[in-house]
Amino acid sequence: MMYQLHEFNRTLLAPFTELAQANARIFGADGTWLSSLPGATRVAAGNELLHRIGKDYEKPAFAIHQVVKDGHDVPVVEKVALDKPFCRLLRFKRYTDDAENILGMKDQPTVLVVAPLSGHHATLLRDTVRTLLPDHKVYITDWVDARMVPKEAGAFTLDDYVAYIEEFIRHIGAERLHVMSVCQPTVPVLAAISLMASRGEPVPRSMVMMGGPIDTRESPTAVNNLAAKKPLWWFTSNLIHVVPPNYPGRGRRVYPGFLQHTGFVAMNPERHFMSHWDFYQDLVKGDQEDAASHRKFYDEYNAVLDMPAEYYLDTVRVVFQEHLLPRGLWDVAGERVDPSAIEGCALMTIEGELDDISGLGQTRAAHDLCTGVAGADREHLTVEGAGHYGIFSGRRWRTKVYPKVRDFIAKHDAAPAKRARPARAAKPARTGTKQR
C-alpha cells in the first residue's frame, strides 16, 4: 500500500515540480522581462531547488565516450555482452586507428567490475570504469531495477546473484580475468570464486575487494547494527512492498528505491540540508560551477532502484545477522562456500579509514578466509582520510588507490596462468537447526 501511496503523491506533485522548473527558467533566463524584476534571481533559485527536490531521477547514463591513452583520444562504445533478466553485463569497447595502440590494448588485462546491488545504479562506479579504461579491458555488471522486471521472470535470490557472477566469469573467460568487487558484492563474488575453485573450474587471476562486508562483526557501523538488531520479520513487514500496476514488474515484491533513498538521507540529514542550502546560495550568487557540481552529484545520488525482496532479505540474514561466510556455514544451492579452496588467484583488499558503511577490518577479513592464497599473492590497503565512496571514486581513488590496483593487476596478469586443480569433495550442507 505504501508503494501505491508514494506513486499517488508523485503523480499529484508532478505538475508542481514541472511548474517550478518552468518558473526557474523564466525568472532565470537572460533577456526576459521577468528576469529583470527585483528578486528574480531568488525566485529562480528557489524554484529550481523545489524542482530538484520533487522531481523523479531516472537512471543516469555512463556517458563514457572516449578516454586518453598514451596521448591519443580513444573512442569508447558501450556494448551489452550478456543480457539476463536482472542484470546486463556491459563491456566498454575501445577503438583506435593507431596500429601500435591496437596491439597494446589487445594485450591488456581484462577487469570485471562487479557493481553493488544496494540501492544506486551501477553508474555510481562511472569514475571507477573511466579510470580503469586506459589500461584495461573493462566489463561491469549493470543491475536492472526490479520494478522493471516482469514477475514472470521469477524470483531473484542471493544464490541467484552468486550464479550470475559465475556465469559472467565463464562468459568472459577466467584465464586472464581480474575481478573487482565494490562494497556489497565482495560477499557473493568471494562465494562464486570459492565455489568455482571447489569444483576444479578455472578461477580469475586476481580478486580486488573494496569496502565490503565480508565479516560485519569487525568494527560494526550504524548500518550493520540496524541489520543485526532488528529481526528478519521486521524487514519483511516494514521494508518490503509490492510494485504497483504502472510498472512492468507489477506484483513483484521489492525493497523500493524511494525507501532506500530515505534511509541514505537519514544517515546524514544535516549534510544534505546544508548541501541544498549551499546550492540555493550558489544560484543566487551566480556561481554556476558549484551549482553544476551539486546537480551532477545529486543526479546520481537520487537515482535509485528497487531491489528484489528475496535477494535483500537473504543478504540481511546471511551477511549481517548470521555471518555465515566468515563462520564457514554458508551453503549456496546446496554447495558449501569454502574460500580456502581458492588457489592461484591473488587477493587485494582495500578499506577506507573513515568508511561509515563497511568498517575497518570487514573487508580485510577475506585474508583470514582465503588460506589457500599464497602470502606473496596478498595485499591490503587502508586509504587514509577516505570514506566509503573515496576508495572507488574521486581524487583519492584516482591518485592513491588506482595506481596500486593497476600495479597489482599488472603483476598478477604477467604471472603464468595456473591450471584448475581437481575438485574438492563437497562439504556437507547444513541441516536441522541453525548453528551458532
Buried (B, 14 or more C-beta within 10 A) or exposed (E): EEBBEBBEEBEEBEEEBEEBBEBBBBBBEEEEEBBEEEEBBEBBBBBBBBBBEBBEBEBBEBEBEBBEBEEBEBEBEBEEBBEBBBBBBBBBEBEBEEEEBEEBBEEBBBBBBBBBBBBBBBBBBBBBBBBBBBBBBBBBBBBBBBBBBEBEBBEBBBBBBBBBBBBBBEEBEBEBBBBBBBBBBBBBBBBBBBBBBBBBBBBBBBBBBBBBBBBBBBBBBEBBEBBBEBEEEEBBEEBBBBBBEEBBBEEBBBBBBBBBBEEBBEEEEEEBEEBBEBBBEBBBEEBEEBBEEBEEEBBBBBBBBBBBBBBBBBBBBBBBBBBBBBEBBBBBEEBBBBBBBBBBBBBBBBBBEEBEBBBBBBBBBBBEBBEBBEEEBBBBBBBEEBBBBBBBBBEBBBEBBBEBBBEBBBBBBEEEEEEBBEEBEBBEEEEEEEEE
